[in-house]
Amino acid sequence: MNDETTHEFQWEQENIDNYDAPLHNLVIDFLQDLDLPFATVENPRFQDLIKYLNPVVTPPTVNSIKFHATNTQELEAIPVPDNEGVVVPPLNLTEFPSTADIGKYLNGVTISEGTSFVCIVCLKKHDWSKMRKLDRNEIPIFLYVCVAVGLYSLEIAQKMFTMPKTLRCCYEHYSRVVEALMSKLNVAAVEDIITCDEKQVKDAYLIWKQIKNPGFMENQQSLRKVLSGLGSFRYTLRYRIMSKISAVLIDLSGTLHIEELAIPGAQAALELLRQHVQVKFVTNTTKESQNLLHQRLKSCGFQIEKHEIFTSLSAARDLILKNQYRPYFILDDKAMEDFEGISTEDPNSVVIGLAPEKFNDGIMTEAFRLIKEKNASLIAIHKGRYYQKKDGLHLGPGAYVAGLEYATGVEAKVVGKPEKLFFESALKTLGDNIDFSNAVMIGDDVNDDALGAIKVGMRSILVKTGKFRSGDELKVKNVANSFVDAVDMIIANKVEND
């Protein structure tokens, strides 16, 4: 292992500069007393693995590994050795994806949707979209499980850990490994631990009954060290306490899909996210009705119900009905389905969205005259500056709204993102008790999605797909390569407050 890799893996040096062997022994005692799915008793491989994972300390005298599965969470597909003569299955390390390949795949450059990679646990190939990239701090525990049950040798595990490859686990085995660990911690799901308060943290992590040092639990510095020391468990056993995320708003175009193409892996990631939080799909698009949007998403492979989609057109319709507006619509014909039953006789308002084919002199002049001469209200579905299509960026409706505002001296009422009412209305459809601070917005627009959500008190994750451009990431804290990685951040409770 080179010096750079060694330094990177010193448990990320998180509050652990003074890490010592006695404290390390406490960590090992803790893991053993939890009676994890793999019992650690007298096998040199475990001693070697501990030394390998944290070479700065002297490993405890633990000499063997025996594996047993829990009754409720059996790791069925992991071969359990009957004796010492374990046959190690062939492992072709070249079949694991390189970091460069993953980057190209996320950007839709070279790797097709059907690309498959090898799972670190079952050693079978799976479609990329059905696999989860392992966090750097998760890798040791998964390698440990594989070595513990004789799936492959310590030498192979070490090579896998140090090679410049992206290690992945299929969703089936990822959940089984995690659930088996969690069942031994007496909690139902990952979020039960990562969102609990300080007292619950102590109860969850330090549950073994006999602690030699009675003052240990009151020593916050030692507590932090131990929890940091559990580096291989840090994905599921996080000590960093954040408020519980209960709802996620998800942008559509540029975040889940670009026109007819889904963002790679987004379908599987969405299903995983649904297991943890409520979701609502929000969009400023004004070129398609809710029904057409739903059809598009279904054709992209997303399992979404129509009522789960909240659009700026929905918000505009609510505003029109509330104020008894009779609009002069400047909208795409495909969006007009959402305004059936709305009277347009003797217009007293102008409603403008994205309708490139209608941004001509005749229509815009008619809108100008209604506002200027008849005091009609100006309603903008949104003021987006631009949007992404397969051939590049296109001008959004914001420029045309600004033109009408300038010519008439009337300020438009905006109903879509980033308006507070839009986010508020979308969250309200999920329940009356969801607070902004417990919600996250995922989107590709740094202004309307990320900064808009932050302004109203939500957390946000900016994804580097769709309309994202270099430099956008400097404006926010939470940035992900794609929707897939954004989901990983949420489940890992790594979404920071901006």
N, C-alpha and C positions, 0 to 999 in steps of 0.2 A: 504494500500500500504506500503510495507516495506521500510526501509531507503535506501536500495541498489537501489530499483526500482525508488524511488523518486529522488535520486541523479542522476540516469542515465537519467531521463527525464527532468531535468532542462534545457530544450532546448539545451542539451548537453553542457551547460555552455560556449557556443561560444561567446566570447566577450560580455558577458551579466552579469557579476558579479554585476554591479551597476544598474541592471534592476529595475525600480520603477513604481509605480502605474500610475502617469501621463503619462508616456511613453506608458504604457500598454493601457491606454485609447485612445491614438493616434492610436495604432494598431487596436483597435476595431472600431474606427471611420473610419479608412481606409477600413477595411473589409466591413463595412456597406455601405459606399459610393460607393463601387465597385458594389453594387447591385448584390451580388452573388446569385446563384440559390436558396439559402435559405435565406430569409430576417429575420434579427434578431430584433424582437420587442416584448418586454414584455412577457417573459415566464420564470418561475423559473428554468426550466430544463437547459436553456442556462447559467444562472448565476451559477448554481451548476457545470455545465460542465467546465466553465472557471476556477472556483475555483479549481476543481479537476485537470485540466490540468496544472495549474501553481499556486500552493497553496501559493507561497511566496508573491503574490501581492493581493491587494483587488480588487475583480472583479467590473466592472462598473455596474450601475443599468440598466440592460437590462433584461426584464422579460418574453419574449415569443419568440416563433419560429413559423413562417409560411413558408410553402414551396411553391415555384412556379418554374416550369420548363421553360426554354427558348423555344421560338418557334422552333429554329433550332436544339437544343440539348436536347430534352426531355429525362428524365431518365424514360423511359416507364415502366420498370418492378418494380420500387420502388412504393409501395402502398402509396398514398397520403391520409391522414385522412380527412374525411368530418366533423368530430365533435370530441368531447373529448372522446367519447367511442371507442377508438381505440383497436382493438383486436390484441394482440401481438402474432405472430406465435410461435409455439414451437421451441426451440433452444437447441439442444443437444451439449453442449460444448465438449463432448468427441470425437465428430466427426472431430474436428479440429486437424491437424497433430501436433505431438510433434516435437521438434527440433531434437531429436534423430532419429525419424522415417524419417525425411527429409534427415538427413545425411546418413542413411542406403540406402535410395532410390537413392540418387545421386550416391552412390558407387555401385549401382546395387546388393545390398546384399539380402534384404528381401522383398521389396515392388515391386509388379509386375507393368507392364506398365498400367494396367487397374485400378490402385488404384485411388479412388476419394476422394475429401475432400469438405467441405462446404464453399461456398463463403460468405464472410463477409457481402456483400450487399444484394444479392438475396436469401441467405439462402438455395440455391439449391446445390446438389452435382454435381461436375464436375470432369472430368478426370484431374489428376494432371498436365498433359502437357498443359492443356487449362487454367491454372490459373497462377497468378502472386503473388509472395511473396511480402507483403507490407513492405516497408522500415519503420524502427522504427519511423521516423518522418512523415510518411504518415498515420500511424494508427489513430491518433486523428481526422483527417479530415474525414476519412471514418466512424469512429464511430460516429462522430458528425452528418454526413448526416443521418445515420441510426436512431439515437435518434431523430433528427429533424423531420423526417417524421413519427415517431411513429412505426418504424419497430420493435424496442425493447426498453426496458427501460434503463435509466441511470445506474441502478444497474447492468444489464447484460453487458452493455458497459464497466463498470468499471471492472467487473470480467474478461471479455474478454481481457482487456488491461493488467491486472496484471497476468493472468495465463501463465504458461510456455509453451505456444503453439505458433505455427507459423501461423499467420493470413494471409489468402490469399483471393484474389478477382479474379473472372473469368475475362478474358480479355474483354468480352463485357461490363460489368459494370464498370470495371476499366477505359476503354477509355471514357465511357459516363460521369462519374464523372469528370474526368480530362478535357474533352472537354468542359463541361458546365462551369467549372471554367475559362478555358482559353478564352472562347468566351466572358466572361464578362471583361476580361483584354484586349480585342480588339486585340488579336493576333491569328494567324492561327494555330499554333502548338507549342508544348512545346519547341522545339529547337529555336524558334524565341525569347524566353526569355533567355534561359540558355546560349546562345552564344553571346548576344549583348554586346556592349561596355558600359563604365561607364555612359555616358549620357543617353543611352537607358535604362539602369538599373533604373535610377532615374525616367525617364518618365514612365516606365512600372509599377514600384512598387508604386510610389507616384503620382498617376494620379488624385486623388481627387482635386477639383478646389480651395477650400478655406482652406488654411493652416494658422492657427492662428499665428504661428511663422514664419515670412518670411525668417529667416535665417536658417530654419531647413534643407532645401535641400542642403545647402552649408556645413552643419556640418557632416563631414564624419563619426565621431564616432557615432552620433545619427542615421545616416543612417544605419550603420552596425548593431546597436542594434535593430532597427526596423525590418530589414530584418532577423536577427537572431531570433527575437521574433516571427516571423511568422513560428515557428518551424514546425507546422503541415502542412505548405505549402512548406516546404523546398525542397521537391522532384521536384516540378514543378516550384517553384519560387526561384531558386538558385541565390544567390548574388555573389558566387565565379565565376569570369569571366575567361573562358578558350577559347582558339582558337577553332573555329568550327571544329568538326569532320565531314568530308565529305565522307570518304571512310574507309571501314574495310576489311582487308585481313583475311580470315578464313582458318586455317589449317583443314585438313580432319581427317585422322586416329588419334584416341586418343582425338580429340577435338569434332567433330560432331558424330563420331561413332567409335566403336572398332569391326573390322571385320563386321559381319552381324548385329550387334546390335547398334541402335542409342543411343546416350547419352540421358537419360530420359528428356523429355521436350524440346529437341533441335529443333524439327520441328516447334513448335509454336513460340519459341523464335526467330528463324530465320525469320519467317514471320513478327514478330513485328519489328525486326531490319530493315527489308527492307523498312518499312514505314518512316525511318528516314535518312538512308544513302545508298550509293552505296556499293555493296559487290562484292568481288571476292574470289573464293575458290582456295587456293594455296596449293600445296603439293609436297613433295620430293619423293613420292613413285615412284619406278621404276619397280614394279612388275606387274603393270596393265596399259593398255593404257587409254587414255582419255575417250574413248567410254566405256570401261569396268568399269572405275571409275563412270561414269555417271549412268550406269545401277545399280551398287551397291548402290549408293546414292538414286536412285529412289526406289529401293526395301526396303530401310530403311525408306521410307516415306517422303523424302525431295523433295520439289518442286524446282528443279534446272535445268537450261538449260545447255547443254553440253558446249556451248561457254563460260559459266561463270567459267569453271574450267581451271586454269593455272597451268601446271605441270612443273617439272624440265626436263621432257622429251621434252616438247615444247621448252624450252630454249635451250636444247642440239641440237635439230633439227635445230633451227635458227643458232646456232654457226657452225654446220657442213656445212650447205648450204653457209654461209657467207665465210668460209675459204676453201671450196671445199675439205673437208675431205672425205676420203674413209675409213670408220671405220671397225675395228675388234671389233664386239660387244660382250660384256660380260653382257648380259641382259636377263631377264626372257622372255621366248617366248611370253607371253601375252602382253609384252610391245612393241614388235617389230611392231605392227600395226601402231604405231606413226612414224615409219621410212620407210614406204613404198616409193619406188622410189629412195632411197639412194643407190648409188653404193658401193659395198663392195669388188670389185676386186682390187688386188694389194694394200692392206691396207696401208695407211700412218698415221693412228691414231688408238688409242685404246680407246673405250668408255666403261666405266664400271659403273654399277649400282648395285642394290640389286638383286643378282641371286644366292642364296645359292647352288642350284644344279649344278652350273657351276664353283664354286670355288674349282676346283680340280687341281691336278698337271699338267695335260696335257694342259688345257686351260690357266692356269696362266703362265706356262712356255712359251707358244706361245706368250702371251702378252708381257712377259718380253723380249723375243728375238726381237720382232718387235721394241720395244722402244730402247733397248740397242744396237742392231746391225743395225737397219735400220732407226734410228732417228725418229721413229713414235711419234706423239704427244700423251700425256696422258690426257684424258678428263674424269673427274669424274662427274657423274650426281649430286652427293652430297657426303659428307663425314660423313654421319650420324653414330654415335657411336653404337646406338642400337635402337630397335623399340619394340612396345608392341603388343603381341598377347594374345589370351584368356588364354594360358597356362603360360604366363609370358614374360619376356624380351628376345629378341633374338639379336644376334650380327648383327650390320649393316655393310654396305659396306666400311665404313671408315677405318677399320683395313686392308682390302685387298688393298685399294688404298694406304695406308701408306706403306704396304709391297712392292708394285711396286715402289713407290717413293724411298724407302730406297735401294732397289736392283739395280735400274737403275740410281739413282742420278738425276732423272728428276722430277720436281715439276708439279703436276697435275693442269690443269685448271678446276676449279670448277664452275658449272653453276647453281646449286640449292641454296636453303637457306643454310647459311646466307649471300650469296653474295649480294652486293649492286645492281648489275645489275639485279638480279632476282626480288628483290622488286620493282626496278625501272620499269622493263618491265611489271610486273603485274599491277602496278598502272596506267601505260600508257594506258593499255587497257580500263580503265575507263574514260580517258580524259587526255588532255595534260596539264591541269592547276591544277592538284592535287599535292599539296606540301606534302613532307614527314611529316611535322609537323601537318598536318591536317588528317593524316591517323593513323589507329590503327591495330595492328596485334594481333590476338587471336590464341594461340596455347598451346600445352602441353609440348613442348621441350624448356627448359630454355635457351639452347645455340642457336639452329638454329632459333627458333621462337622469343622468347622474347628478348634475348640479341642481336640477329642479327638485329632485327627491331630497337632496341634502338641505335645501332651503326650507322645506316644510318639516324637517326633523327626522326624516327617514335615513337609513343607511343605503348606500348604493354600491353597485359593482359595475364598472365600465368594462365592456368586452371589446377586444381588439379585432372585431369583425365588422362587416357592413360599412357604415360611414366613418368609422374610427380612422383618425389620421395621426401620424406621429406628432407628439407634443401634447395631445389630449390627456395622456396619462399623468402629466405634470400637474394637472388641476385637481386631481382627486387622490384619495388614499388607496382605495381598493380597485385593482385592475386585474383582469383575467384574460388569458389568451382567447378563450371562447366561452360559450354558455356551459360547456362541459366542466371547465375548470371553475367557473363561477359556482356551480352546484357543489363541487368539492369544497370550496371555501365556506359555503353556508353550512354544510354538514359537519365540517371540521371546526365550526365556530370561529373562523378566522376573519370574519367581516368586522373591521374596526369602525368605530364611530368617526365620522369626518369632522 
